[in-house]
Amino acid sequence: MSCLENHISDIVRMEIYLDSQCTFPIPFNVSSKSMALAEGALSGTPVAAFSLSPDDGEFVMADYPMVKVSDTRQSAGVVYEHDIQLSVTLRRAEVVNALEPLYLQDFHVVFTRDDNTKWLSRSLANTSVCNTENTESSSSSLTIKIKLSSLSALIALS
């Protein structure tokens, strides 16, 4: 039974980090609405970074990504499903190569909204999946679809 569905549409930047590059002060199995990150909590560089106004090394998003968070009540408690979708039109082959390290790995997604706040989609172990879909037409694009399960909706980072 789905109780809540939240769509976020003002995301200007998105970074994907392998779980092995993250040190969070709260265990993944604890629900949280906000989290203060210590220096180096997201160590290293993200596997891939996407932006509407990219810096060096970032991929250009064709438009704002779609982020949907739904909660489902289960016997073990509330589980949040995070569905993320974005499109890129430039450097599509490079994007596919950049996302390869995510295969069968746990990862988390950090969003920057247009008000410069940062939010985290934090996955439970063995629930992160990233797929790509090529669309060939007059305006070819690559659609990236990310699904993960969490014990929290989006977590505000500070």
C-alpha positions as CSV (number, residue, x, y, z in Angstrom):
1,M,0.0,0.0,0.0
2,S,1.5,3.3,-1.1
3,C,0.9,6.1,1.4
4,L,3.0,9.0,0.2
5,E,4.4,10.0,-3.1
6,N,6.6,13.0,-3.4
7,H,7.9,14.5,-6.6
8,I,11.0,16.8,-6.6
9,S,11.5,18.9,-9.7
10,D,14.0,21.7,-8.9
11,I,17.2,19.6,-8.9
12,V,20.2,21.4,-10.7
13,R,22.9,18.9,-9.8
14,M,23.2,15.2,-9.1
15,E,26.1,13.1,-7.9
16,I,26.3,9.3,-7.5
17,Y,28.7,7.9,-4.9
18,L,29.6,4.2,-4.3
19,D,28.7,3.1,-0.7
20,S,32.4,2.4,-0.2
21,Q,33.2,6.1,-0.6
22,C,30.7,7.2,2.1
23,T,30.9,7.4,5.9
24,F,27.6,8.4,7.4
25,P,27.2,9.2,11.1
26,I,23.8,7.3,11.2
27,P,23.5,3.6,10.3
28,F,21.6,2.8,7.1
29,N,18.9,1.0,9.1
30,V,17.9,4.1,11.0
31,S,15.3,6.4,9.5
32,S,16.5,10.1,9.3
33,K,15.1,13.4,8.0
34,S,18.4,15.3,8.2
35,M,22.0,14.5,8.7
36,A,25.1,16.6,9.5
37,L,27.9,15.3,7.5
38,A,31.4,15.3,8.9
39,E,34.3,16.4,6.7
40,G,35.1,13.7,4.3
41,A,31.8,11.8,4.7
42,L,31.5,11.7,0.9
43,S,35.2,10.9,0.2
44,G,36.7,10.8,-3.2
45,T,35.0,11.9,-6.4
46,P,31.5,10.7,-7.4
47,V,31.2,7.9,-9.9
48,A,29.3,10.4,-12.0
49,A,28.1,13.9,-11.6
50,F,25.3,15.6,-13.7
51,S,24.4,19.2,-13.8
52,L,22.3,21.8,-15.7
53,S,25.4,24.0,-15.7
54,P,28.3,21.6,-15.6
55,D,31.8,22.1,-14.4
56,D,34.8,20.2,-15.8
57,G,34.1,16.4,-15.7
58,E,30.4,16.7,-15.1
59,F,27.8,15.5,-17.6
60,V,25.1,17.9,-18.9
61,M,21.5,17.0,-17.9
62,A,19.0,17.7,-20.8
63,D,16.4,18.9,-18.3
64,Y,15.6,18.7,-14.6
65,P,15.7,15.1,-13.4
66,M,12.5,13.5,-12.1
67,V,12.7,12.2,-8.5
68,K,9.8,10.3,-7.0
69,V,9.8,9.0,-3.4
70,S,7.0,6.6,-2.4
71,D,6.6,4.9,0.9
72,T,5.2,1.5,1.4
73,R,4.1,0.0,4.8
74,Q,5.5,-3.5,5.2
75,S,5.5,-5.8,8.2
76,A,9.1,-4.7,9.0
77,G,8.1,-1.0,8.9
78,V,8.0,1.8,6.3
79,V,10.3,1.4,3.2
80,Y,10.8,4.3,0.8
81,E,11.2,3.6,-2.9
82,H,13.3,6.3,-4.7
83,D,12.8,6.4,-8.5
84,I,15.2,8.8,-10.3
85,Q,15.2,9.5,-14.0
86,L,17.2,11.9,-16.0
87,S,18.3,12.4,-19.6
88,V,21.5,13.4,-21.3
89,T,22.0,14.2,-24.9
90,L,25.8,14.9,-25.0
91,R,28.6,12.4,-24.4
92,R,26.2,9.5,-24.1
93,A,28.8,6.8,-24.5
94,E,31.0,8.4,-21.8
95,V,28.0,8.4,-19.4
96,V,27.4,4.7,-20.0
97,N,31.1,4.0,-19.3
98,A,31.1,6.2,-16.2
99,L,28.1,4.3,-14.8
100,E,29.6,0.8,-15.2
101,P,31.2,0.7,-11.7
102,L,27.6,0.9,-10.3
103,Y,26.8,-2.6,-11.6
104,L,26.0,-4.9,-8.6
105,Q,27.3,-2.2,-6.2
106,D,25.5,-0.3,-3.4
107,F,25.4,3.5,-4.1
108,H,23.8,6.7,-2.9
109,V,22.7,9.8,-4.7
110,V,23.2,13.4,-3.6
111,F,21.0,16.1,-5.1
112,T,21.6,19.9,-5.1
113,R,18.4,21.9,-5.5
114,D,18.1,25.3,-7.0
115,D,18.1,26.9,-3.5
116,N,21.6,25.3,-3.1
117,T,20.4,22.8,-0.4
118,K,21.7,19.3,-0.6
119,W,19.6,16.1,-0.2
120,L,20.5,12.5,0.0
121,S,18.9,9.3,-1.4
122,R,20.5,6.7,0.9
123,S,20.1,3.1,-0.2
124,L,19.6,0.0,1.9
125,A,22.2,-2.7,1.2
126,N,21.6,-4.6,-2.1
127,T,18.8,-2.3,-3.4
128,S,20.5,0.2,-5.7
129,V,20.0,-0.4,-9.4
130,C,21.0,1.9,-12.4
131,N,19.9,1.3,-15.9
132,T,20.3,3.2,-19.2
133,E,18.1,3.4,-22.2
134,N,19.2,4.9,-25.5
135,T,16.5,6.7,-27.6
136,E,17.4,7.3,-31.3
137,S,15.4,10.0,-33.0
138,S,15.9,13.5,-34.3
139,S,17.1,14.4,-30.8
140,S,18.8,11.3,-29.5
141,S,19.1,11.0,-25.8
142,L,20.2,8.6,-23.1
143,T,17.8,8.0,-20.2
144,I,19.3,7.0,-16.8
145,K,16.9,5.3,-14.4
146,I,17.9,4.7,-10.8
147,K,15.9,2.8,-8.3
148,L,16.8,2.3,-4.7
149,S,15.1,1.4,-1.4
150,S,15.6,3.3,1.8
151,L,14.3,3.6,5.4
152,S,14.2,7.3,4.8
153,A,12.7,9.7,2.3
154,L,15.2,12.3,1.0
155,I,17.6,13.3,3.8
156,A,18.5,17.0,4.2
157,L,22.3,17.3,4.4
158,S,24.1,20.0,6.4
